[in-house]
Amino acid sequence: MPNICPYCEIEFKSKQQLQSHFRICSTVSNHQLPFMYNGITTRKLYEMVQILTIQQEKMKLKIRRLESRTTKNKKKISIMEYINENYKEKPCDLLNWQNKIQILNSELKEVITNGFASGVSKIFIRENMNYISTLKAFNEKSGTLYVFNNDKWMIMTDEMLKGLCLIMVPKLLMKFASLEKNIFADRSGTRESEKYSRARQKIYGEGKMDKNIKAIKKIIYQNLRIPITNITKEYI
């Protein structure tokens, strides 16, 4: 016995196909909409649905192909190359900048009170908060610092940051020497040796310089990071 739908008279190869079709066709036939009386039969409606289904599948295929092409055409951009090509300002070179760094009284106090990482981070952040700065960080490259060195931008390595931090120790000691009489003298003018010794330990990083440098890098990145497009906002 052929598998023919009693409503639209379409023949199917299997009984399962007919049963699947029958549920929809019987519902449509028993609940005909007004526009179906204008020459649109159940069979025609079914054919329209089939055509739309085929067109939808073709559209899905085209979309997948377009998405595939878009993915392949995405180009990975090196941030270092981007800023060297697009950043028009010329900041102070790393060597010149580190020699010119000045330490504020409040920053020395921060080192003595809260530790080397906290105080030195504040110095570097203050020195680089302006638009034309030697150190930069970007949202697009988490945890990475960029430095202007030898007339070009480059990634600041941990060794470079360590060298910069070690240079801060004698600078802090010089600032400390100029203020210690005012900070560590008791009423009779005698230096408080224990308090003085603790302060010097903080300036030397308390023997944990590598740990301090790691913390400094994290703090600097969090405070200096900007969208990379900000460096070209005046030129776009």
N, C-alpha and C positions, 0 to 999 in steps of 0.2 A: 504494500500500500504506500503510495507516494506521501511524502511529508509536506503537505500543502496547508497554508494558513487559510482558515475559513473566512477571514475578514478581508485580507488584501490579495489572496490567491497566489502568494509567492511560494515557490517550492524550495525546500531546503534539503541538503544532502543527508542530514541525520535528524533523528528524533530530538536529540538534545538541543540542536540549533533551533528547531521549530518551537520547542518548549520555552527557550529563552526569549525568542521573538514574540511568542504568543502572549506572554504576560503584558508586554508593552502595547502590542497592537490591539488587543482586546480592550485595554483601558482607554486608548485613544478613540477607538471606534464607538465605545459606549458613552463617551463624554466628548462628543464632537463640538468644536468651537464654531461660532457663527461664520468665520471666514471660510470654513471648509465647505460651505454650501455654494461658494462662488467658484465652482469648477475644480476645487482641490479635493481629491479623493484621499482615502487613507493610504492607498498604494503610492500616490504621488508624494504624500507627506513622508512616507517611509524612505522613498528614493532621495528626497531632499536631505533627510537626516544622514543617509549614507554618504551623499556628496559632501556635506559639511564635515562629516567625520574624516573623510579622506583628505579634505583641504586642511583640516586642523592638524593632522599628522604631518602633512607636507610642511606646514608652517613651523611645527615643532622642530622638524629636521633642519630647516633654514636657520632657525634661532640658535640651535646647537652648533651649527657650522660657523655662524657669525661670532658666537661666544668663543669658540675655539680659536678663530683667527685673532680675536682681540687679545686673548691670553698670550698667544705666540708673539704678538707685536709689542708686548710690554717690554720696555727696556729698563734694565737695572742701572740706576745712576749712582755713580760714586759721589758721595757728599764732598769729599776732598777736592775732586775735580770740579764739582759744581761751584764751590765757593771760590776756588782759584780763578774760574772763568767769569763769575758773575759779581763777585764782591769788588766794587770799584775803589773803595777806600783802602788806604795803606796804613795799618796800625803800627805801633812801635814794635820792633823786633824783640823776641824773647830776651836776648842778652841785655839789650838796652833797657827794656822794661824792668827786669828784675833788679838791675843796678839802681834804678830810680825809685823803687818802692819805699814809701815812707810809712812808718807805723804810728798810729794814733795812740794816745795815752789809754783810751778806752779799750783798744785792741790788745795792748799789753796786759791790761787788767783782766781781760777775757781769758787770755792764755793762763795767767796765774790762778785765776778763780776756777775756770771750767776746763782747762787743759789745752794742750798744743793744737789738737785738731779743730776745736771750736774757735779758738782765737785766730789761727792762721787762715782758716776758711773765710772768716769775716774780712780779713785783709785782702785776700785774692778776689773775693766777690765785689768788695767796694771798688777795687782797682779796675774791674772789668764790667761794671754795670752800664757804662756808656756805650753808644752805638759803635764807635771805633775802638775796639778793644783787642788785646793780644790773645785772650782766651775766649773760646766760644763753645757752646754746646747746643745740640739740636734735638727736638722731639723725635725725629726720624731715626736717630742712632742712639739707643739707650745706653747710658753709662760711659759714653765716649766723649773725650775732650779734644778740641782742635786748637792748635797754637800756631801763631805766625812766627816762623823761624827761617832764617836765611832767605828772606825775601819771598817766602811762599807759605801757604797753609799746609799743615801736616797733622796727622794724628799725634796727640801727645802721649808718648809711651809712659809706662810706670816709672822707668828709669829717669826720664826727663822731669816728671813730676817730683820724684824723689830728690833730684838735684836741686830743683827750685825750693823744696821744703827745707833742705839742709842749709841753703843759703840764708833762710830766714832765721836760723839759730843765732849767728853772730849779730844780725840786725836787731833781734830781740834783746840780746845781751847788752848791746850798746844803749838801747833805749832804757833798759833796766838799770844800767849803771848811772844814767843821768837822773834817774828818779828814786833810786833805792834809799837815799838819805831821808827823803820825804815820806817814804812808804814804810820803811822797816826800823825806824828809830823810835825808841821809847821816849818818855818825857825828859829824861836826862841826856838824850842824844846818843845813847848806846844802841848799837844795832842788835835787833832781835835775831840771834843766830839761827834758831830753829825755823822761824817763819821765813827768813832769808833763804835758807837751804831748800825748803819745800818749793819756794818760788823758782829757784834755779832748776830744780828737778823738772818742774812743769815746762820750763823753757826748752829743756833738752828732750822733751817728749817722754820723760819717765822711763827711758830705756825701751820704749815700744814704738820706735819710729815707723816701722813698716805698717803696724796696725793704725797708727795715726794717719799715714799717707792714704791708706785705703779709705778711711773715713772722710778725709779731706776731699778726695776725688768724688765721692758720692754726694757730699754736701754742695760742692761747686756745681756739679751737673744739675742737681735739683733746682738750684737758684739761678743759673745762667741759661738754661735751655729755652729755646725759642723755636717756632716753626722755621724751617730753612728758607721759606719764601720771604721771610721778613728781611733778609739781607739784600734782596733785590727790589724791595717795595718802591724805591725811588727811581727805579730804572725800567720797570715794566710799563 
